[in-house]
Amino acid sequence: MTDSKKAVMTACWDCDFRRDLGDSFLGVCVWFEAHGKGPNKGIPPTLVEKGCKHWKRKQR
């Protein structure tokens, strides 16, 4: 699998922890609140396409 294909598969858009909350087009990450690590956080533009270590496949 190429790096670009992997990046698309793990992008925040495809993550179960991404929600459309607040005023952000990019949404927020709810992983932090779900795991007792603080409030939800806005997803920065630098991460939205590549995702992070907490990425989880979106439940359809």
N, C-alpha and C positions, 0 to 999 in steps of 0.2 A: 504494500500500500504506500502511495506517495505521501510526502509530508503535507501537501496541499489538500489531498483527500482526507487525511486524518484531521486536519484543522477544521474542515467543514463539518465533519461528523461530531466533533467535540466543541463546536461553537456554542455560545450561550443561547442562541436561538433554539437549539435542540436540547437544552438542558431542562430537567424536571424542576430545578430550583429557581428558574427564571419566571418572574411574574410581571404583568403589566400593571404596576401600581404607581401611583403618584403621577408626576408630570413628565417623567423621563421617557423618551421614545425608546431608549435601550432597555428599559425595565429595571427591575431590582432583583437582587439575589437574596432568596429567603433561607439559604443554607445556614447562615449565622443564627437567626432567630430559631430555626428548627432544631438546632443543636445546642441551644443555650449559650451561644457565644456573643450575644449582643443583638442590637437591632438589625433589621434588613439593611442592605447596602445597595446604593446605586451601582449599576454596572458601568465601568469606565469604557470609553470608546476603544482604548488600547487592548482590552480583553474580550470584547464582545464577539470578535471573529475567531479568536483562538481558544477561548474557554480557560478553565483553570483546573487545579488538582481536585476540586470537589465536584466536577462534572458528573452528571448522572443522566442516562438516557431518559428522555421525556416519555411518560406513560401516555399512550394514545387511547 
